[in-house]
């Protein structure tokens, strides 16, 4: 039986999610109790289908079943960018200048704010507790991959393009060099203040940021150095995203310069490889060579979704897992399960 499970987050998980938020403190998962509480309420309503499809957010937790502790979390935002809340970014544009009179040639990086009112599905809020990040169970891979399995299982709820925003290099105290050189000058706010406010309302960015081209040449060297760069803490995420079909979109976060990675849903290998198969339980424990898979089931009631990483034998007709694993999912023979071979 698997010791760990991934499930939909519930209101009762407030303390657990808040503890994880302290390690990330991003727009999607800020270290703020009120926001975490509202996020969990919104997520539970999203799983229940009580929120319009494009406004849904789904929060997942990976938990230790022996002690109930949450080890990591991730989120799917059904649509980032709507008429009431646009997706805001900075395009990163290469521009060349040449003067024949001086025989001088320059390459410039130009930043230009952009908006989308019909945006992509966003993958966000990914964090694993520091003490579990190098565990052999690879909790980061599991809590990240489960989002693709859920999207494949509920395809009509999500957009045709997926987006992931990665954290750039930040100072130990969380300072963003790009924000200090750029955002603060147009808002009069600290990075932390603006980041927290943007988790609820981004209209101030649209109202206060410059609408024309901004030449990065005018910014400090420290600010230029983080544009579109991936921080050390998210290098592993970048590697995974590239491996499954994502690419850098030459767009960055308007606050910290973190890169945006995108992919068409149908081209993501983890979604291509996801299956829906009837269950066939096995009374015998699987052999040592049986490959693992994320096997999941959705429910009408809490926790709405549950997945386990277990040895699983798949064929065109069914998926075979041990009875002990099936019992965690509350599944019987013939129940159709979502399966992502690992």
HELIX and SHEET records of a PDB file:
HELIX    1   1 UNK A   11  UNK A   13  5                                   3    
HELIX    2   2 UNK A   14  UNK A   21  1                                   8    
HELIX    3   3 UNK A   33  UNK A   48  1                                  16    
HELIX    4   4 UNK A   53  UNK A   55  5                                   3    
HELIX    5   5 UNK A  130  UNK A  132  5                                   3    
HELIX    6   6 UNK A  139  UNK A  153  1                                  15    
HELIX    7   7 UNK A  155  UNK A  157  5                                   3    
HELIX    8   8 UNK A  177  UNK A  178  1                                   2    
HELIX    9   9 UNK A  179  UNK A  183  3                                   5    
HELIX   10  10 UNK A  184  UNK A  187  1                                   4    
HELIX   11  11 UNK A  191  UNK A  198  1                                   8    
HELIX   12  12 UNK A  203  UNK A  208  1                                   6    
HELIX   13  13 UNK A  216  UNK A  218  5                                   3    
HELIX   14  14 UNK A  221  UNK A  225  1                                   5    
HELIX   15  15 UNK A  232  UNK A  234  5                                   3    
HELIX   16  16 UNK A  235  UNK A  244  1                                  10    
HELIX   17  17 UNK A  265  UNK A  267  5                                   3    
HELIX   18  18 UNK A  269  UNK A  272  1                                   4    
HELIX   19  19 UNK A  323  UNK A  329  1                                   7    
SHEET    1   A16 UNK A 214  UNK A 215  0                                        
SHEET    2   A16 UNK A 104  UNK A 116 -1                                        
SHEET    3   A16 UNK A  87  UNK A  99 -1                                        
SHEET    4   A16 UNK A 247  UNK A 252 -1                                        
SHEET    5   A16 UNK A 259  UNK A 264 -1                                        
SHEET    6   A16 UNK A 161  UNK A 165 -1                                        
SHEET    7   A16 UNK A 121  UNK A 128  1                                        
SHEET    8   A16 UNK A  70  UNK A  77 -1                                        
SHEET    9   A16 UNK A  57  UNK A  64 -1                                        
SHEET   10   A16 UNK A   4  UNK A   8 -1                                        
SHEET   11   A16 UNK A 305  UNK A 311 -1                                        
SHEET   12   A16 UNK A 292  UNK A 298 -1                                        
SHEET   13   A16 UNK A 336  UNK A 341 -1                                        
SHEET   14   A16 UNK A 274  UNK A 282 -1                                        
SHEET   15   A16 UNK A 318  UNK A 322  1                                        
SHEET   16   A16 UNK A 313  UNK A 314 -1                                        
END                                                                             
